[in-house]
Amino acid sequence: MDAKPAASHERQKETARAARELIELLEVLWERGRDMVSSTPVSASQLRVLYSLDREEGINLRTLGEVLGSTPPSVSRLCDRLEALGFVQRLPSPVSRRELELHLTARGKAYLRDLRAQRQEALLAVVAGMPPSGRNALLKGLTSFQDALGGAGLGAAQRNSSPKDARSA
């Protein structure tokens, strides 16, 4: 009876290891995509800001800090750099004079669009080399993985939150 839980735990460890290795390979693929999109240096932290603003257009600095798990001064510096690159702009909030909203500029949106297109092309090249049964298994596994992330309070749950009601930074 003890063999089954031990075997199940080992299988979970194997799956986690395989996922970690896949993520490491995807990071290499992702970096290649970033290098192909622009000569503009955007750090991983800045990219997280761009993704967050793409999901929640018009959030304030405090809410962005909560999403990123960063302190207000760090978030402010990130936004300063992105604003200097022309990727982000701060605009007055229509609901509060004391609050500023963060928005992606057309240049920031174009950067994300190009980056995603490059990354998708790289993924399509890999997926095209898989047999149909492997693609189906990957799709099923990734869907289950996303569902589990949502259950852990990540993923879609984070995207569907309502941060616009948060206090200003």
C-alpha positions as CSV (number, residue, x, y, z in Angstrom):
1,M,0.0,0.0,0.0
2,D,2.9,2.4,0.7
3,A,4.4,1.7,-2.7
4,K,1.6,3.5,-4.6
5,P,2.0,6.9,-2.8
6,A,5.8,6.7,-3.1
7,A,5.5,5.9,-6.8
8,S,3.0,8.7,-7.3
9,H,5.3,11.1,-5.5
10,E,8.2,10.0,-7.7
11,R,6.1,10.6,-10.8
12,Q,5.2,14.1,-9.6
13,K,8.9,14.8,-9.1
14,E,9.8,13.5,-12.6
15,T,7.0,15.7,-14.0
16,A,8.2,18.8,-12.1
17,R,11.8,18.1,-13.3
18,A,10.6,17.8,-16.9
19,A,8.6,21.0,-16.6
20,R,11.6,22.8,-15.1
21,E,13.8,21.7,-18.0
22,L,11.2,22.7,-20.5
23,I,10.9,26.1,-18.9
24,E,14.7,26.5,-19.1
25,L,14.6,25.7,-22.8
26,L,11.8,28.1,-23.4
27,E,13.7,30.8,-21.6
28,V,16.5,30.4,-24.2
29,L,13.9,30.4,-27.0
30,W,12.3,33.5,-25.5
31,E,15.6,35.4,-25.3
32,R,16.2,34.6,-29.0
33,G,12.8,36.1,-29.7
34,R,13.7,39.3,-27.8
35,D,17.0,39.6,-29.6
36,M,15.2,39.4,-33.0
37,V,12.5,42.0,-32.1
38,S,14.4,45.1,-31.2
39,S,17.8,46.4,-30.3
40,T,16.1,48.2,-27.4
41,P,17.3,46.5,-24.2
42,V,14.3,45.5,-22.1
43,S,15.0,43.6,-18.9
44,A,13.0,40.7,-17.7
45,S,11.5,42.9,-15.0
46,Q,10.6,45.6,-17.6
47,L,9.0,42.9,-19.7
48,R,6.8,41.8,-16.8
49,V,5.6,45.4,-16.5
50,L,4.7,45.5,-20.2
51,Y,2.8,42.2,-19.9
52,S,1.0,43.5,-16.8
53,L,0.0,46.7,-18.5
54,D,-1.2,44.8,-21.5
55,R,-3.5,42.7,-19.3
56,E,-4.6,45.6,-17.0
57,E,-4.4,48.8,-19.0
58,G,-4.7,51.9,-16.8
59,I,-3.6,50.5,-13.4
60,N,-1.7,52.6,-11.0
61,L,1.8,52.2,-9.6
62,R,0.6,50.7,-6.3
63,T,-1.5,48.0,-8.1
64,L,1.3,47.3,-10.5
65,G,3.6,46.8,-7.5
66,E,1.2,44.3,-5.9
67,V,0.9,42.4,-9.2
68,L,4.7,42.3,-9.5
69,G,5.4,41.8,-5.8
70,S,7.7,44.8,-5.9
71,T,8.1,47.9,-3.8
72,P,6.8,51.3,-5.0
73,P,10.3,52.8,-5.6
74,S,11.3,49.8,-7.7
75,V,8.1,49.9,-9.7
76,S,8.5,53.6,-10.2
77,R,12.1,53.2,-11.5
78,L,11.0,50.4,-13.9
79,C,8.2,52.7,-15.3
80,D,10.7,55.6,-15.5
81,R,12.9,53.5,-17.8
82,L,10.0,52.2,-19.9
83,E,8.7,55.7,-20.2
84,A,12.2,56.9,-21.4
85,L,12.1,54.1,-24.0
86,G,8.7,55.3,-25.2
87,F,6.9,52.1,-24.2
88,V,4.8,53.4,-21.2
89,Q,3.1,56.6,-20.4
90,R,1.6,58.0,-17.2
91,L,-1.7,59.7,-17.5
92,P,-4.0,61.4,-15.0
93,S,-6.7,59.2,-13.7
94,P,-10.3,60.3,-14.7
95,V,-11.5,59.2,-11.2
96,S,-8.9,60.8,-8.9
97,R,-6.7,63.9,-9.3
98,R,-4.0,62.3,-7.0
99,E,-3.7,59.1,-9.1
100,L,-1.8,58.4,-12.3
101,E,-2.6,55.5,-14.6
102,L,-0.1,53.5,-16.5
103,H,-0.7,52.8,-20.2
104,L,1.3,51.1,-23.0
105,T,2.1,53.4,-25.8
106,A,1.7,52.4,-29.5
107,R,5.4,51.6,-29.5
108,G,5.1,49.4,-26.4
109,K,2.1,47.6,-27.9
110,A,4.1,47.1,-31.1
111,Y,7.1,45.7,-29.2
112,L,4.9,43.2,-27.4
113,R,3.1,42.2,-30.6
114,D,6.4,41.7,-32.5
115,L,7.9,39.8,-29.5
116,R,4.9,37.5,-29.3
117,A,4.9,36.9,-33.0
118,Q,8.6,35.9,-33.0
119,R,8.1,33.6,-30.0
120,Q,5.1,32.0,-31.6
121,E,7.0,31.3,-34.8
122,A,9.8,29.7,-32.8
123,L,7.2,27.5,-30.9
124,L,5.4,26.6,-34.1
125,A,8.7,25.4,-35.6
126,V,9.1,23.0,-32.7
127,V,5.4,21.9,-32.5
128,A,5.4,21.2,-36.2
129,G,8.1,18.6,-35.7
130,M,6.0,16.7,-33.2
131,P,3.7,13.9,-34.1
132,P,0.0,14.7,-33.8
133,S,-0.4,12.5,-30.7
134,G,2.4,14.4,-29.0
135,R,0.8,17.8,-29.9
136,N,-2.5,16.5,-28.5
137,A,-0.9,15.3,-25.3
138,L,1.0,18.7,-25.0
139,L,-2.2,20.7,-25.4
140,K,-4.0,18.5,-22.8
141,G,-1.0,18.8,-20.4
142,L,-0.7,22.6,-20.9
143,T,-4.4,23.1,-20.4
144,S,-4.3,21.1,-17.1
145,F,-1.2,23.0,-16.0
146,Q,-3.0,26.3,-16.6
147,D,-6.0,25.1,-14.7
148,A,-3.8,24.1,-11.8
149,L,-2.1,27.6,-11.9
150,G,-5.6,29.2,-11.8
151,G,-6.5,27.0,-8.7
152,A,-3.3,28.2,-7.0
153,G,-4.3,31.8,-7.4
154,L,-2.1,32.4,-10.5
155,G,-2.7,32.7,-14.2
156,A,-6.2,33.7,-15.2
157,A,-7.2,34.5,-11.7
158,Q,-4.6,37.2,-11.6
159,R,-5.7,38.5,-15.0
160,N,-9.3,38.7,-14.0
161,S,-8.8,40.6,-10.8
162,S,-10.0,44.2,-10.5
163,P,-7.0,46.3,-9.6
164,K,-8.5,49.6,-10.7
165,D,-10.2,49.9,-7.3
166,A,-6.8,49.9,-5.5
167,R,-5.4,53.0,-3.8
168,S,-3.0,55.3,-5.6
169,A,0.7,54.9,-5.2
